[in-house]
């Protein structure tokens, strides 16, 4: 579920914008809900103190006359409180729209509030298309974010791991478990090596039938004695049939970094 918030200093425009979004959500069956519309940024920030920690989309008026902060300042405060926040700025002045992309804020879009948006009973076709693109961008960003995480069951716990932090994953034969070695911790799970590998990207490879490594975490390869030294100084045996592939992946990765 995507939470949606508004901050617009004109009460009539705010009410209409909320109505338009609710109409769009209902018509397109979006998994989203308008949570709150505010005319003052301080009110919105108060709402976020009890935020449900869900991904959230914010529509923010740039000017916010007489509010003590503009939309850009509000956006920075929102980012502090809501890690997964998506921003769309609103303005009635076209000349302000370009400033949105000059600020060091990652934004999805800037919508110029045209008079016809507030006069028609239905959503303007161009605005409908614009909203569609906004939701598509959010879906793409969320997909990319999920691809950077690995969720594993560790006993009674469900743990989310940053993929970039994984150094190796190896099967523990005697315990029928799999160990995940990360930069700052080690975890064990009953999920199989094969099932975990299926969730990971091409940066991981088998060095032997019981162990996966992330190529980014390799420091050194010894081809004679057939082992790799990983970032945590751990030495892992490389099967004879896997050595050529490991060396090639390591060389290609080193070239890309260089």
N, C-alpha and C positions, 0 to 999 in steps of 0.2 A: 504493500500500500504506500502510495506517495502522498504525503501531506502537502497542502498548498496554502500559502499565506500571501496576503496583500498588505502593502503600505502605500496608501494614496491619500493625499491631504484634502481632496475634494470629495465630500461625502456622497454626492450624487454619482460622480464618476466611479467611486469605489463600489457602490451598490450595483451599478450596471456591469462593471468588470467582473464582480463575483457571480452575477447572474449569467454572464456570457460563459464563464469557465464551467459553471455547473451544467449549463446546457450542453457544452462541448463534451464534458465527461460522460454525461448520460447518453448522448447520441453515439459516442464512439466506444462505450463500455471500457473506459480507462480504469485501471486499478488505482484510483486517486480520489482524494476527498478534500474539499475546501475546508480548512480548519478555522481560519480567522481572517478577517479583514479589518485593518486599523487605519486611522487617519494620522496617528502619531507614532513615530519610531519607538519612543520609550514604552508605549503600550505593547507593541509587538515584541520588544526585547523582554518584557515582563512575561508575556505568553511563553516565550522560549525557555523560561526557568523550569517549566513543567513539561518540556518537550518530550515526546515519546521515543526519542532516539530513532526515528524512522527517516528515510531519505525524504527531503523536503524541497519543494519548488517555491521560490519567492518572486513575486511580481512587485517591483519597487519603483515608485515615482522618483525621478532624479532630483527634482527641485525641493519638494517638501517645505514649502514656504512657512516660516515662523516656527519651525520645529526644533531648532537648535542643532540640527545636523542635516546634511543632504543625503541623497540616496547612496552615494559612494561610501560615505562614512558608515551608514547603516549596514551596508553590505559587508564591510570589514568586521563589524561587530557580530553579525550573523555567522560569519565563517568561524569565529572563535567559539561560538556556542553550538553550532550544528556542523559536524564534520562532513556529512554527505549532503551538502546544500547546492542547489542549482539556481542560478540567478537570471532573471529577465528584468531589464530596466524599462520604465515607461516614461514617456515625455510627450508634451503637446507641442514642443518646439523642435522642428527637424534639425536645426543647426546644433542642437545639443547631442543628437544621436551619435555623432562621430566621436565625441569625447568618451563614450562608454568604452571604446576599444583602445583608447590611449591610456586608460588606467591599468594598473597592474592587478586586475581582478579577472579571474576566469569567468566569463559570462556566456550564456547560451544565445541571447538575442537582445535587441532593443526594439520595442514597439512604439511607433509614433501614434499617439491617441488622436485619431481623426474624428471630426464631429459626427460623421455618419455611424461610427461605432455605437454612439449613444442615442441615436435617433431611430434606428431600425429595430423592429421587434425580433428579427432573426440575426444570426451571426453573419457578418459580411464575408463573402467568399474568400477574399484575400486574407482576412484575419483567420478564417478557418484553416486555410492552408498553412499559415504561419504557425498556428498552434500545433498542427500536425507535425511540422518540422521540429518544433521545440520538444515534443514528447518523443520523437524519434531520436533526437540527440541525447536525451536523458537515458533512453533504453540502451543506446550504444555505449554511453559512458558507464552505465551500471554493468553491462556485459563485460566490458574491458576490466572493470574493477573486480568483478567476481572471478575473472580468469587469473587474477593476481593473488587469489586466496585459495587455500586448501583447507577444507573442513574435515576433521577426523574425529572419530569416537575413541576416547581414551578412558576405558572403564565406564564410569557413570557420567563422565564429562564429555561435552562436545567442544572441541577446541578449534579456533580459526587460526591458521598459520599463514604468514606472509611467504609466498612461494620464493621470493628473492632471498629469504633468510635460510632456506633449506640447503644444507651442505651435502648430506647423503641420506639414503633410506635403505635399510638392510633387514633381511629376514633373520629372526632369531630362532634357529631350528629347535633348540631344546625347549623353548617356552611357547612355541607356536604363536609368536607375536612378531610385529614389525617395529623396528626402532627408527625414529625420524630424528636425525641429528641436525639441529639448527644452530645459528650463530650464538645464541645465548641460552639454549636449553636442549634437552633431549626428551622425547616423548615416546611412549609405546602404545600401540594399537593392535587390535585383532584384525584390522583390515589388511588384506593381502598386498604383497608387493605389486602384483599385477594390476589390481584395482586402483592403487594409488598412481601407478605409472600412466594409466589410461586418462587420469585427470590432469596430468602435467604436460607442459609444452616440450618443444624440441630441444630445449636447453638441458634436458636430462637424458642420461644414457646408461645402459647396463655396462658395468665393468666385469661382472661375473654374474652367474645365475641368481645369486642371492643379494646383490647390491646394485643400487642406482646411485649415481653421483650427479651433481649439477656442474656442468663443465665450467661455469663461471667461477667455481670455488676451487678449481685445481691450481696448485702452485707449481708442481713439478711432476714430470713423468720419467721413470727409469725403465727404459725399454729392455735392458739386459735382465734385470731381476723381476721385471713385470709388476710394477706397482706405481700408484700415484700418491702424491702427498697433497692432502687437502688443506683448506684454509685454516682448519683447527689443528694442523700438524698431524692429523691422523693419516696413517699409511694404509692403503687399501690395495689388495691383490687384484691384478687385472688378468683375466683369462686369456690364454694364448689367442683364441679366435676373436677376441674383442680388442686386442691391442691396436691393430691398424686403424679401426674406427675411432678409438679414443684419441690417438695421435692426430688424426686428420681433423677431428672436431676441435681439439685443443689449438691446433695451428690456425684454423679458420677463425676461431673466436679471438685469438691473440691479434690477428690481422685487423679484425673489425674494431677492436679496442684501440689499436694503434692509429 
